[in-house]
Amino acid sequence: MPLNVRKFYASAFGILSVFISLVGVAQAQTVSPSPTLTATIQAPTSGDVMRERISKAKAYIAVRNYNAAIYELENIRKESADTAVQSVTSVLLMNSYLELGDYKRAQDFLNQFYTQQKSTKPNAAANYAAVAGQIIKGARSRAERYRALGLNVADRTLPLEALNDLEKMRETLELVITQSKEISQTPAKSADALALFEEATSSRSMLARDDYDARAWKEQVADLREQMAVNGKVVLSAVNETSANPSPDFVAANNVPPSSLPQPTEIKQTQPRETEPKPAEKNVVETSVVKNNTPIFVPSAPAKENPKPVAETPKTEASKDTSPLDAGSLLPFATKQSTPVYPPAAKTLRTKGVVRVDVTISETGDVTEVQKTSGPPMLQAAAKDAIRKWKFKPFVRDGQPVKAIGYVSFNFNL
């Protein structure tokens, strides 16, 4: 072979070798991407996807495209079993049904939760309260909308479309009232159900057809309380958790028939003792509070020298005062506190206010009894649940631990 031909093949072979090596390097780089590039590409999680879809549904609601919002929310509920997702979408879905005026689907949706709350399924009762609360909120929104425009919901000359919408809203609200009244017959649920019943009847009176209709719905609450008291369910133990002997304030407020109350015994013996030591006890309690971590020592009231009581019970019992100490506000004596959980239904309805809880404290500083509560009904159960977890300094009289009574006020604010 000539020399020049051999040189040509040699150079061609060298060029081919270089080309093959370059192709191999390129393939290696394609197969093995850099770690930095791999780290930046991540698939979205299911939680992220659901949050985006819920935000999308909210955006549809914001622009009043309720059909699109309902379609998105219903699909989310079918695809996700997450309890938080179910709770959020249920409230948004009920709001969309009401704003669209689809009361048939709204009532069917409410009935689903009413059936579920009869079971032992977790959060079933809370979910029902949240959905029912959205209906109450929707009814109030209707009433406020008409009032803001200078219209009266009782005006029978309104356009037929408006009259029909108001009537359907009343029917849906009355379904909540009927169901919450039935739920109140269950002792464990009576407190929350009664609170929901009160809110629903109040909203129904705002949509009253006339003055007579408004009064009738306002009287529903008093009628239910009286019925429960007569039937022996004692609303006070469900709502206020009082003892077997209800307070005079409760009897006056709820029209409890005297025949249904337990007959008090030996009241006359307790009253003289209670009126004497109270001033001295309160003064000591309010002044000696948090400065020392030792138990609160309260000297007994000086024995009243009364020459009369000779035929009474033995003097040892008279001198040894075993009545609970009235401490007033218990907040300064608390050694352990628990913050109430804001009820979802109350949040939905923007319910806020101060709840006062009167309790009995044992000799060891534990809460043994919730005597009564006052304040917004929908917030009372949360306050009672919280106060039961509190601990207080022991109260001592004459060197002996004694029970105490007092109150704690919880301020619920959104």
C-alpha positions, 0 to 999 in steps of 0.5 A: 500500500502506498505511503500516502494511502496509509497516512490517510487511513491513519488520520481518518481512524484518529478522527473517528476515535475522537468522535466516538469518545465525544459521543460517549461523554455526551451520553454519559452526561445525559444518563447521569444528570447533575445532583443539583438539577435532580433536587430542584425538580419535585412532584407536588404532594397530594396536600399541595394539590388539594390546597390549590384546588380548594383555593381555586374553588374559593376563587370561583365563590369570590366571583360568584361562579357557584356552579364551578365552585360546587363542581370542584368542591364535590369532586374534592370530597369524592377524591379525598378522605382527609378529615380537614379537607372534608370539614373545609369543603363541607362548609364551602359547599353549603355556602355555595348551595345557599348562594346559588339558591339550590335549597334542595341540595342544601337540605339533602346535604344537611340531612347527610350530616344529621344522619352521621352525627347519630353514629360514633364517627369522630367529629360527626357532631362537630361537622353537623354543627359547622354545616348547620352553622353555615345555614344560620350564617346564610339566613342572617346574611339574607336578612342583613342584605335586605336591611342594607337595601332598605327592604323588609323581609316581611313585605309581601309586595316583594317580587315573586322571586324574592318571596320564593327565595325567602320562603325556601331559606325559612324552610331550610332554617326550620330544618336546622331547628327541628333537628337540633331540637331532636338532638337536644334530647340526647343528654351528652349532646344537649348543651351544644344542640340547645346552643345551636337551637337558640342561634337558629331560632334567633335567625328565624325570627330575623326572617319572620313573616310578621310580628306574630311569627317573630314572637313565636320563634323567640318563645321556642327557646323558653318552651324547649327549656321548660319542656326539658325541665318538666321531663326531668332532663333538667336543662341546667345540668345539660347547659349549666351543669348545676347540681341537683338543687338549681339556683334561684337565678336559673329558676327565675330565668327558665320558668322551672315549675316549683313541683319539678324542683327537689325540696330543700332540706335544712336550709335554715342551718346553712344560711346563718353560717354563710352570712357570718364568715363571708366578709372575713373570708373574702378580704383574706382571699383577695389580699394574700394571693400570688405573693407566696406559693404556699396554700392560702390560709384563711382564718376562720371568722370569729365565733359569734357570741350568741347566747340564744342557741342552746337547743341547737345542734352540738357546739362542735359542729357550729364552731367547725365551719365546713361550708365552702370558702367563697373565693370570688375570682379564682384566676389569681389562685390558678397553678395550672391553666388550659385555654378553651378550644374555639368551637367551629360553629361559633367561629363560622357564626362569628360568635364571641363574648365572655363566658363566666364559669362558677365552680367548686374546688376540692380540698386538693385544688381540683375542680369537682363541679361546674355549678353554672355558666353564663355568656354566649350559649355556643361558647359555654361548653368549650369554657366548661371543658377547659376549666375542668383541666385547671388546678388551684392552690389548696384553700385552708381554714383553721389548719384544715383543707376546705372546699372553695367556690368561685368563678373564672371568666373566659374571653372568646374573641376572633 
